[in-house]
Amino acid sequence: MDAFFSALNAFNRDGVANWNGCTLANKIPNLDTSQTGLDLFERVYTNISGKNNCKVKAFMFVKNDRITNNCGNDNGLSEENYYGNPLIYDNNSSSEDVILDNSKTVGQTVLEPQHLVEFQMGQRFFSYFAISFKKNIEQCQALLPLFIFCDGHKNNNNIYGLLVHCQYDTAVKIATENFLIVETITCKGPFPSQMWEKKKVEFLTNPILYQPHMLGARGELPESSSSVFQSFSHFQLFGASSSILKSLEMGLDMSSITADVTCKKVRDVFEVLPQYISSVNVNICPVPGDIRSPAYSLYKDVQVLEGLLSVFGPSQEVKWAPEEAFDEVEKKQKKDIIARVREVIAVFNGYKTSQMLEQKLDDQEKNSEEDEDILFNVIVPREELDFTECMWDVLKTSQSLQELKNGLSIIIDEIVSGRTSHFWLHETSDSIMADLIKQSYEGKAKAPSLNGTLPIQVLVEIGLDKLSHDYFNFFVTHRLSTAAKLAKVFPVPSSKDTDADKMRRKFLGIQNLHHVVELTANCRVFLQLPLNKISKLIRSTLQTYLDEDVDFSKVFSLAVSYNEITAYLSNLQPVTWRVTASGSNEYGKNTCSAFWSRDFPLSDLISPPLLDSSMTETETDPEEVEEKLEYYFSTLSESVHLIY
């Protein structure tokens, strides 16, 4: 017990301690920050248990014997090793001896099997902890909640973790009852999905609910026991195929849509009974840059602007529009920038009709007829483009500063010469080019010198104007917002802002609006939800972007009815499925969760177990994927231990 109390004191003092070859630390090693590790654990715990807000204060794992000690603490460990810094190894360690790879990032394995605590050792620590709790309550509470990483690869029950906690009086922050709660996490598998067909949930959960060591000394299930079952199903509706996962590895942007279905009653594994559904939520993660998105055409212009604005950043190097930023009509144009600029000028002066615009309108009409208008009606290209907006469509394809200057020179010559009577503008157009045209109406236009970054600034400004009008038109046309409310999304410029600062601020507003357009398009096209169903979500998102920075990894949740997505779920098996059981009898109450997942549920924290080659899935035809699905089976059981 002396070693235990010594470790307890060291943890309270330093946040890290050593006990019988195991490490107690308030952070998981090899992660950037403690919060990262806590977030990863909470996500894993919530998936398995269905419970939220598990704020673990301490983790227990096996330290690497090759870690050197150069801090001199009596707990025998260097404090910096557990605060997000690389683990330190002695000079005798070879590269093959290094177990915790500092190159790993969030989402990769953190602890290898040799860093997991033997289950018997974890039980021994808990015994000491329970014995000491009443007499050393303040010191012991500093460890709670405590999670012990167990070596589930070796123990017979495949126990991978013990979560120890107790109930508190939040006012005085001390335990109010004479008991400790231990939640045990196990995981086995993977097993073929067919193994679980027509399997009753009572058959799987009752043995866990009524284990003798939890509810008394009896070895049989008491006749007076009763159980209540609830289920949670998580489906991947969009963005989860193996080809898409490979695209993610290649660095491509991919949106995703999932559905969470909760049932208040369930009988069989993977069962979803419509009459017992209590809630259905779809979770949309709209990632700009997904080529499948109906808003991808708008994103390409955002991408072009971002590349142009880089000349005003630290690198001071412009990134010209990539090849994929041009649509098929633009790629077919064999004319150079000068010829295309002259064509637009001729169109506005009434001399000819633009072949490019005619081709675009023809393509839109054709797509409208073939695709039943769904894509066309979500993102409707504006037909009434003013002079500067038409020039944006031409000049954005520039591949060099000289090419851009050549095109601008022709435009400026027309403006200064006063041949602008037909160069109409939107009232809200606000750019150097628009100002020159307005001045020409009064015969006061003077040609600016196209030196330095001015040509790029001219191009960026007309691009920002064009996209602003596009997004305003989108939200107003669909009655999702007003121009006055949309204007608030753009950060207010400061009197000290340079021209570059003002453009960057306006670009941030463009990014915010584009993200909401992506959200709307995903809901309308991939879920086919009506506008009146998603309008509240869209307006709420626009409101949040008045105060928040854009976050392209953000997930938006929307409550829907089962009937609205039943067509998508009817042919899918869940990615994860969880049943939560609660039971009671003459000996007390208990709860447990059984969790099925296609991936090892603890892979963010623990190295997955090695699979037999016969169990690993080979490349299959996409039509056979559903038939060959495999699931890991995990459980979480809660037991109550009295403190004497």
Buried (B, 14 or more C-beta within 10 A) or exposed (E): EEEBBBBBBBBBEBBBBBBEEBBBBBBBBBBEEBEBBBBBBBEBBEBBBBBEEBEBBBBBBBBBEBBBEEBEBEBBBBBBBBBBBEBBBEEEBEEEEEBBEEEEEEEEBBBBBEBBBBBEBBBBBBEBBBBBBEEBEEBBBBBBBBBBBBBBBEBEEBBBBBBBBBEBEEEEEEBEEEBBBBBBBBBEBBBBBEEBEEBBBBEBBBEBBBBEEBBBEEEEBBEEBEBEBBBBBBBBBBBBEEEBEEBEEEEEBBBBBBBBBBBBBBBBBBBBEEEBBEEBEBBBBBBBBBEEBBBBEBBBBBBBBEBBBBBBEEEEEBBBBEEEBBBEBBEEBEEEBBEBBBBBBEBBBEEEEBBBBEBBEEEBEEEBEEEEEEBBBBBBEBEEBBBBBBBBBBBBBBEEBEBBBBBBBBBBEBBBEEBBEEBEBBEEBBBBBBBBBBBBEEEEBEEBEBEEBBBBBBBBBBBBBBBBBBBBBBBBEBEBBEEEBBEBBBBEBEEEBEBBBBBBBBBBBBBBBBBBBBBBBBBBBBBEBEBEBBBEBBBEBBBBBEEEEBEBEBEBEBEBEBEBBEEBBEEBBBBBBBBBBBBBBEBEEBBBBBBBBBBBBBBBBBBBBEEEEEEEEEEEEEEEEEEEBBBBBBBBBBBBBEBE
